[in-house]
């Protein structure tokens, strides 16, 4: 009996080895393990054996069956996999059909850059401050050391609101700069102070490809003890280096803005030519970028800060201009005319 | 302003080969921005003096000749068409490599060896216009004849014609605060300081007689005119200015008029003090400096007539104004070819008054540009002496009639400022020595009193030419030190500041998160619009004009009012974009400004979104509603309820609109279909448009819901669907609450999944299908419990007049 079993197992295995198709494998499986297969028959005949024989033959019989079952299953799986692979390879499927999820919308490039700027300065401990876009002449000019007949009032042609005049506030204007928030913040928080103000400003001037009556600025202010121009240079270089992702140098030139003294024009090293001179930087190696300086004592006074104890600097740059530089946008009006063929590019 | 390097050399000892580019750059870094440095000689490279030795006929062209022209070391064969050429004539030869303009037209071209009608030519004999000169005496077919100058052959033309200057073009804006830099002497003083060179201030030697005829001057207002110097010069002969003077004026961008006017301009360019000359015979009984009378008029040198007012300062004679003080002279009293005697005026006028008058009249002149900066009254005297000296030099026969009339009233006390040196170093951020700071200030003619090398204080006397407006405080002195020390020498340093967290700006952060929600969550594109719109937009959106702030000055009729709502501009965006897109989702985050009867308007931040699709469908209303709901959910806004309609939103559809309110009933957000009238006004009738508006400022005032964990049910739930036919006008919310109330304890969720209206149902009915989930927290529900719940719901819906679909009645 034992030998029969062994022989059957060997026969089955060699038949299986020769099997060249799924059908043939199933046939052989039937011959041995089917309802009337050789192994099945033996198992079925077990009941006629003596207890002694059952004890020996039983486990052997089961082992043989298990071995054969596993071998057949394995072989069948091989054939099935092969066949499936063959079938799948014949299928046509077009992966180039456009995706069916609703496409992502687009955040305006000004918003994107503004957030980047805010994040960098926040990490340096600067508060992001806000202020009204409609301002009084007091906040927009007088408190910033720009009295009525000051030439700087020409430099910033101003929109005025009708029928808004007040002894304390003066006329009502659309803010020409984000600087009024300096005063508002000084009044509210006092010194020390570290903040930036990104925001919308207005100028009453004709619109063309590089000028718009409305654009975005970022104001920065740092007031503390012993704050110097060297710190201004350090902070601006740090900011620009992070923003552009490569080392940027900062250059100061004398400049004139009534609310700072000393007043500065700030340039940064041209990123395209790295200071060698190219078309973008007009062959100077530097890009004109912002106005800055040490906050004028009259401005500190207007904000209620003791200029004997505290000093600091302020800067202001055009976020709109930075966006235009970053993406090579040659017409400022594209930023505000709502043409989605533009907005969808960012 | 254009500054000539040669002219500067009158006042500063510069090395002979001083490089214009380096100087321009240095000035930009330390003084004021030099926009361009123009090297006059650059255009004359490889153009040299030649002498025509021999002229022969051209074998193939009647109008051309072949010359042998000597250029010193060698003799060239040059083909030339000039009609005036002669043997022995000195000419300008453009050698190979020179840049010339053919016949004075087009872009310059580089000279190359050429074969002209079969004859080789090694250069060109130039006409004036071909090398950028203007010589009116030269005929159209003539070439430039240099014979009169008797030059040596081979000499560069730039030397012969004195085209050896370098012009520095300053950006006027960067000189706004510097009254002292509007003439060559002032710039030279700076150049001396920044290059460590010797400054040579002007020395005037002219003898003014002690007796004789003087101008009678009355100054009525010393605030507006702190000083007036006048001088009579007789025996004047009006004529052309000498070449050297004309050349300097031309180089610095001035027109040439006559010797007297040219001298006044010359002195202005030299010292920065504007002067004026009157024809003495046209001035009646002396000069009165006074404000204009009501309705007074003047016709000025620009040929225009101006109406003056009582705030404007004029120079008048006994009868009428003869000049607008510091701005422009009168036409009637001006220098003319018959002038033989002049009154020379050198005065000081109040900067602010000059500026105001200039702005009011709309006249800007070189004179205004200087006076408005606040000139030094002492300069008036130097200038009148210098002008007199020049006039005598140019018109030797001229005679000074008598002493200078000098009417003045101004503060002569020198301005002294205490400078705290520690403060200066702390603000600059550089460790300057006492000596260094002293040297810098002195190089700019500040007088420094310092006690010893270790002093912490300077007493600084400001030179008069800086003390009018420019340098008034300690910080102004610190600026002088910083810029001359060199901003480039300041090392970038990061401040050591406490690691204190910045104040949170919740609103800003949430604005960025809201953008992500709408753009990346719902596929909306963000737009930016102007803060204004026009009456037309107000009318089209049915808004009320009176609630708007109106601009006093505006750029176009489309930008007259400040926006009270973002919607009108968003609708305009839709109107523009339907040309290119058939489906649009956009939003804007911006400010609105509402007149509320106080000084400052109510300025709020809003979010406005719009969805536009082709054809007629209300389904986008629910998308807009979803946007608001998502916003509320995203920012965990608590106690928000819904109310029908949209108040104060005239452009919203009266029925298809919904408001989200807070616990006090204040509106936080609305969503709506666009009002059909407005839709028509914007020519968008072919589309369906849904909008939402969120009052961002108000919404963020709401308390945030505090989230806490709820246990996930242990026992399985059971879901079943029901479909009920009801009258069309029964609202879904009514059905849902009816269902919920029928089995309050067990129902955990009710989902609407279909609304059907059509031929398979009575025309006044709709079939509504819900998927209902029941759930118990403490047991597995049985089939019997489900059947019971179902039957309760059926009954409740039937009581509402509904018929359960699939149930036999």
Interface residues (C-beta under 8 A of the other chain):
Chain A: X102 X103 X104 X105 X106 X107 X108 X110 X111 X115 X118 X122 X125 X126 X127 X128 X129 X130 X132 X133 X134 X136 X149 X151 X152 X154 X155 X159 X160 X161 X162 X163 X164 X166 X169 X172 X174 X189 X194 X195 X200 X202 X204 X206 X207 X213 X214 X222 X224 X226 X227 X228 X229 X230 X231 X233 X234 X235 X237 X238 X250 X251 X252 X253 X254 X255 X256 X261 X262 X263 X264 X265 X294 X296 X297 X311 X335 X336 X337 X338 X339 X340 X341 X343 X344
Chain B: X28 X29 X30 X31 X32 X33 X173 X174 X176 X177 X352 X355 X356 X359 X372 X423 X426 X427 X428 X429 X430 X473 X475 X476 X478 X479 X482 X483 X487 X488 X490 X491 X492 X493 X494 X495 X497 X499 X500 X501 X502 X503 X505 X507 X508 X512 X515 X516 X518 X519 X520 X522 X523 X524 X525 X526 X527 X528 X529 X530 X531 X549 X550 X551 X552 X553 X554 X555 X559 X562 X569 X572 X573 X576 X577 X580 X581 X584 X585 X586 X589 X591 X593 X599 X600 X601 X603
